[in-house]
């Protein structure tokens, strides 16, 4: 249950050991953060990940087949964390591109008024007359279908946003059933897609609550720093409340370590603490820090296109395989 994770995290944060205690038992991992795989299919994915890191020219792994138990059209995943700068947009863009590369029809929804996802694909958000804002505020006259930018990439569509979305927070307050508006406008298009990824804003606002209400699961990018870990307590509590009052089927898909620097003790230490608190809910795939992630949006490309053989691109391809094959546990 989410409550158990929340209490474990609270106990951990309230009884944090001293720096000497935390570093005394820390062992240098032989292969970075790779641990003994928990699932057979993930073993193959991790093996390809290791080979690709040794040989950046290695060919991509074949597209995995989708198991019957994981074959759910229109699986909606919220990419959420109230802390800014943890890699939410980067994860949405590159995971979406990786899923599309695997042949899965994917829709990306930019639910952040900063519109970084839209800009990352070269969409001039300031010049748009209609965005996700119009579909949320005036759904009777503007459908979600009408604001979708189709075929941004093969199998990949985008719903853009712009600064107008910032006003939605105020305008939706008086709306009846305001927490369910995104879910309602998504229903007509869910059958068209295999995956719908929602890039949430860096806050626990009404927009984020709408995303949690509309989603099947939540993927949490977590920067490998202690202050980012502290913010998880509030996020888990909000997810638990959304599960109880708005969306009983909501699950945590997994926690993704981002901006990891294996050369620092602090980053290794934080990842060890994350694994000790959340266990199997932490993806074995870790996104390492790299300037390539900052360079790719400049040319309006995912890192999979900008530097296809880079370890960051390989990591997101591996993450996509893990998700498609249903290797993560979906129940607590």
C-alpha positions as CSV (number, residue, x, y, z in Angstrom):
1,X,0.0,0.0,0.0
2,X,1.0,3.6,-0.6
3,X,0.5,4.2,3.1
4,X,3.3,1.7,4.0
5,X,5.7,3.4,1.6
6,X,4.8,6.8,3.1
7,X,5.4,5.7,6.6
8,X,8.7,4.0,5.7
9,X,9.9,7.2,4.0
10,X,8.8,9.3,7.0
11,X,10.7,7.0,9.4
12,X,13.8,7.2,7.2
13,X,13.7,11.0,7.0
14,X,13.1,11.5,10.7
15,X,15.9,9.1,11.7
16,X,18.6,9.8,9.2
17,X,22.0,8.4,10.2
18,X,25.0,10.6,10.5
19,X,27.4,11.0,7.5
20,X,30.0,8.7,9.0
21,X,27.4,6.0,9.6
22,X,26.0,6.4,6.1
23,X,29.3,6.2,4.3
24,X,31.0,3.6,6.5
25,X,29.1,0.7,5.1
26,X,28.9,2.0,1.5
27,X,30.5,-0.3,-1.0
28,X,31.7,0.7,-4.4
29,X,29.5,-1.1,-6.9
30,X,31.3,-3.2,-9.4
31,X,29.0,-2.3,-12.3
32,X,27.7,1.2,-11.3
33,X,24.2,0.8,-9.9
34,X,23.4,-2.5,-11.7
35,X,22.1,-5.0,-9.2
36,X,21.0,-8.6,-9.5
37,X,18.0,-8.5,-11.9
38,X,14.7,-9.4,-10.4
39,X,13.0,-10.4,-13.6
40,X,14.1,-12.8,-16.4
41,X,13.2,-10.4,-19.3
42,X,14.9,-7.6,-17.5
43,X,18.1,-9.6,-17.4
44,X,18.3,-9.4,-21.2
45,X,17.6,-5.7,-21.2
46,X,20.3,-5.0,-18.6
47,X,22.8,-7.2,-20.5
48,X,22.2,-5.1,-23.7
49,X,22.5,-2.0,-21.5
50,X,26.0,-3.1,-20.3
51,X,27.1,-4.1,-23.8
52,X,26.0,-0.8,-25.2
53,X,27.9,1.1,-22.6
54,X,31.1,-0.8,-23.6
55,X,30.4,-0.5,-27.3
56,X,28.5,2.6,-28.2
57,X,28.3,1.4,-31.8
58,X,26.3,-1.7,-30.8
59,X,23.1,-2.3,-32.7
60,X,19.7,-1.7,-31.0
61,X,17.9,-4.6,-29.4
62,X,15.0,-6.1,-31.3
63,X,11.5,-4.7,-30.5
64,X,10.1,-6.8,-27.7
65,X,6.7,-8.4,-28.0
66,X,4.0,-7.2,-25.7
67,X,2.8,-9.8,-23.2
68,X,-1.0,-10.4,-23.1
69,X,-1.2,-9.5,-19.5
70,X,0.4,-6.0,-20.2
71,X,-1.6,-5.4,-23.4
72,X,-3.6,-2.4,-22.4
73,X,-4.5,0.2,-25.0
74,X,-4.3,3.8,-23.8
75,X,-2.2,3.2,-20.7
76,X,-1.9,6.7,-19.2
77,X,1.3,7.4,-17.2
78,X,1.9,10.7,-15.3
79,X,5.5,11.8,-15.1
80,X,5.3,13.7,-11.8
81,X,7.5,15.3,-9.1
82,X,6.8,18.6,-7.4
83,X,10.5,19.4,-7.4
84,X,11.6,21.3,-10.5
85,X,14.7,20.3,-12.5
86,X,14.6,16.6,-11.8
87,X,14.2,15.4,-15.4
88,X,10.4,15.1,-15.8
89,X,10.3,16.7,-19.3
90,X,13.5,15.0,-20.4
91,X,12.0,11.6,-19.3
92,X,8.7,12.3,-21.0
93,X,10.4,13.3,-24.3
94,X,12.9,10.4,-24.4
95,X,10.7,7.7,-22.9
96,X,8.0,8.7,-25.4
97,X,10.4,8.6,-28.3
98,X,11.7,5.2,-27.1
99,X,8.1,3.8,-26.9
100,X,7.4,5.1,-30.4
101,X,10.6,3.6,-31.6
102,X,9.3,0.2,-30.3
103,X,6.3,0.6,-32.5
104,X,3.9,1.8,-29.8
105,X,1.5,4.6,-30.7
106,X,2.3,7.2,-28.1
107,X,0.8,10.6,-27.1
108,X,2.7,13.1,-25.1
109,X,0.7,15.8,-23.2
110,X,2.5,18.9,-22.1
111,X,0.7,19.9,-18.9
112,X,3.4,22.4,-17.8
113,X,2.8,26.1,-18.5
114,X,6.6,26.4,-19.1
115,X,6.0,24.3,-22.3
116,X,9.5,22.8,-22.3
117,X,8.2,19.6,-23.8
118,X,6.6,21.5,-26.7
119,X,9.7,23.5,-27.3
120,X,11.8,20.4,-27.2
121,X,10.1,19.2,-30.3
122,X,10.4,22.5,-32.1
123,X,6.7,23.6,-31.5
124,X,6.5,27.4,-31.2
125,X,4.2,27.5,-28.2
126,X,3.9,31.3,-28.2
127,X,2.4,31.2,-31.7
128,X,-0.3,28.6,-31.0
129,X,-3.9,29.7,-30.9
130,X,-5.1,26.6,-29.2
131,X,-3.4,24.3,-26.7
132,X,-4.2,21.9,-23.9
133,X,-5.4,25.0,-22.1
134,X,-8.3,25.5,-24.5
135,X,-9.3,21.8,-24.2
136,X,-9.4,22.0,-20.4
137,X,-11.2,25.4,-20.1
138,X,-13.6,25.2,-23.0
139,X,-14.0,21.5,-23.7
140,X,-17.5,22.1,-25.3
141,X,-16.0,24.0,-28.1
142,X,-12.4,22.7,-28.2
143,X,-11.7,19.0,-28.2
144,X,-8.4,17.4,-27.3
145,X,-8.2,15.9,-30.8
146,X,-8.3,19.4,-32.3
147,X,-5.1,20.5,-30.4
148,X,-3.0,17.4,-31.1
149,X,0.0,17.8,-33.3
150,X,0.0,14.6,-35.2
151,X,3.1,12.6,-36.3
152,X,5.7,14.8,-34.7
153,X,7.7,11.6,-35.1
154,X,6.5,8.2,-36.4
155,X,4.1,6.8,-33.8
156,X,4.5,10.0,-31.7
157,X,1.9,12.8,-31.3
158,X,2.1,15.8,-29.0
159,X,-0.5,18.0,-27.2
160,X,1.3,21.3,-26.6
161,X,0.9,24.0,-24.0
162,X,2.0,27.6,-23.5
163,X,1.9,30.2,-20.7
164,X,-1.9,30.4,-21.0
165,X,-2.0,27.2,-19.0
166,X,-0.9,29.0,-15.9
167,X,-4.3,30.7,-15.8
168,X,-6.1,27.3,-15.8
169,X,-5.3,26.9,-12.1
170,X,-7.6,29.8,-11.2
171,X,-10.2,29.3,-13.9
172,X,-10.8,25.6,-13.0
173,X,-11.3,26.3,-9.3
174,X,-15.0,27.0,-9.7
175,X,-15.6,24.2,-12.3
176,X,-17.8,21.2,-11.3
177,X,-15.7,18.1,-11.0
178,X,-12.6,20.1,-11.6
179,X,-10.3,17.1,-10.7
180,X,-11.8,15.0,-13.5
181,X,-11.6,17.4,-16.5
182,X,-8.4,16.0,-18.0
183,X,-9.7,12.5,-17.6
184,X,-12.9,13.4,-19.4
185,X,-11.2,15.0,-22.4
186,X,-8.8,12.1,-22.7
187,X,-11.5,9.4,-23.0
188,X,-12.2,9.9,-26.7
189,X,-8.6,9.5,-27.7
190,X,-7.4,6.7,-25.3
191,X,-8.4,3.9,-27.8
192,X,-6.0,5.4,-30.4
193,X,-2.9,5.1,-28.4
194,X,-0.9,2.4,-26.6
195,X,0.7,4.9,-24.2
196,X,-0.2,8.4,-23.1
197,X,2.5,10.2,-21.1
198,X,1.7,13.4,-19.1
199,X,4.5,15.8,-18.3
200,X,3.3,17.4,-15.1
201,X,4.2,20.8,-13.8
202,X,6.8,21.2,-10.9
203,X,4.1,21.6,-8.3
204,X,1.3,19.7,-6.6
205,X,-1.3,21.9,-8.1
206,X,-4.7,21.3,-9.6
207,X,-3.1,20.4,-12.9
208,X,-1.0,17.7,-11.3
209,X,-4.1,16.4,-9.4
210,X,-5.9,16.2,-12.8
211,X,-3.0,14.2,-14.2
212,X,-3.1,11.8,-11.2
213,X,-6.9,11.4,-11.6
214,X,-6.6,10.6,-15.3
215,X,-3.6,8.2,-15.0
216,X,-3.3,4.5,-14.5
217,X,0.2,4.9,-12.9
218,X,2.8,7.5,-11.9
219,X,6.5,7.4,-12.9
220,X,8.6,9.5,-10.5
221,X,11.9,10.9,-11.8
222,X,14.1,11.5,-8.7
223,X,17.3,13.5,-8.9
224,X,20.1,11.7,-7.0
225,X,20.3,14.4,-4.3
226,X,19.2,14.3,-0.7
227,X,16.9,17.4,-0.9
228,X,15.0,15.7,-3.8
229,X,14.6,12.6,-1.6
230,X,13.0,14.7,1.1
231,X,10.4,16.0,-1.2
232,X,9.2,12.4,-1.9
233,X,7.4,12.4,1.4
234,X,4.9,15.0,0.3
235,X,4.6,13.5,-3.2
236,X,3.8,10.0,-1.8
237,X,1.2,11.5,0.5
238,X,-0.5,13.4,-2.4
239,X,-0.5,10.2,-4.5
240,X,-2.1,8.3,-1.6
241,X,-4.8,10.9,-1.2
242,X,-5.5,10.9,-4.9
243,X,-5.8,7.1,-4.8
244,X,-8.2,7.1,-1.9
245,X,-10.5,10.0,-3.0
246,X,-10.2,10.3,-6.8
247,X,-8.6,7.4,-8.5
248,X,-8.6,4.0,-6.7
249,X,-6.7,2.3,-9.5
250,X,-3.7,4.6,-9.4
251,X,-0.4,2.9,-8.9
252,X,3.3,3.9,-8.7
253,X,4.9,2.5,-11.9
254,X,8.4,3.1,-10.6
255,X,11.0,5.6,-9.3
256,X,13.7,6.6,-11.9
257,X,17.0,7.8,-10.6
258,X,18.1,10.8,-12.7
259,X,21.2,13.1,-13.0
260,X,23.3,10.4,-11.4
261,X,27.0,11.0,-11.2
262,X,28.8,7.7,-10.2
263,X,32.0,9.7,-9.3
264,X,30.4,11.3,-6.3
265,X,29.8,9.5,-3.0
266,X,26.7,11.5,-2.4
267,X,24.9,10.3,-5.5
268,X,25.8,6.7,-4.8
269,X,24.7,7.1,-1.2
270,X,21.3,8.7,-2.2
271,X,20.6,5.8,-4.6
272,X,21.3,3.3,-1.9
273,X,19.0,5.1,0.5
274,X,16.2,5.3,-2.2
275,X,16.5,1.5,-2.8
276,X,16.4,0.8,1.0
277,X,13.2,2.8,1.3
278,X,11.3,1.9,-1.9
279,X,12.8,-1.5,-2.8
280,X,11.5,-3.0,-6.0
281,X,9.8,0.2,-7.0
282,X,13.1,1.7,-8.0
283,X,14.0,1.0,-11.6
284,X,17.4,-0.7,-12.1
285,X,17.9,1.6,-15.1
286,X,19.5,4.9,-13.9
287,X,19.9,8.1,-16.0
288,X,23.4,9.4,-15.7
289,X,24.2,13.1,-15.9
290,X,25.3,14.2,-19.4
291,X,25.5,17.5,-21.3
292,X,23.8,15.7,-24.2
293,X,20.5,16.0,-22.4
294,X,20.9,19.8,-22.5
295,X,22.1,19.9,-26.1
296,X,19.4,17.8,-27.6
297,X,16.5,20.3,-27.0
298,X,18.5,23.0,-28.8
299,X,18.1,21.1,-32.0
300,X,14.6,20.0,-31.1
301,X,15.4,16.3,-30.9
302,X,15.2,13.6,-28.3
303,X,18.5,12.2,-27.3
304,X,17.6,9.0,-29.2
305,X,18.0,11.0,-32.4
306,X,20.6,13.5,-31.3
307,X,23.0,10.9,-30.0
308,X,21.4,7.5,-30.6
309,X,24.3,5.4,-29.3
310,X,24.9,7.6,-26.2
311,X,24.4,5.8,-22.8
312,X,21.5,8.1,-22.0
313,X,19.7,7.0,-25.2
314,X,20.4,3.4,-24.4
315,X,19.1,3.8,-20.8
316,X,15.8,5.3,-22.1
317,X,15.4,2.5,-24.6
318,X,16.0,0.0,-21.8
319,X,13.4,1.7,-19.6
320,X,10.9,1.5,-22.5
321,X,11.5,-2.2,-22.9
322,X,11.0,-2.7,-19.2
323,X,7.7,-0.8,-19.2
324,X,6.4,-2.5,-22.4
325,X,7.2,-5.9,-21.1
326,X,5.6,-5.3,-17.8
327,X,8.6,-6.2,-15.7
328,X,7.9,-3.8,-12.9
329,X,5.5,-5.0,-10.3
330,X,2.2,-3.0,-10.4
331,X,0.9,-4.1,-7.0
332,X,2.2,-3.4,-3.5
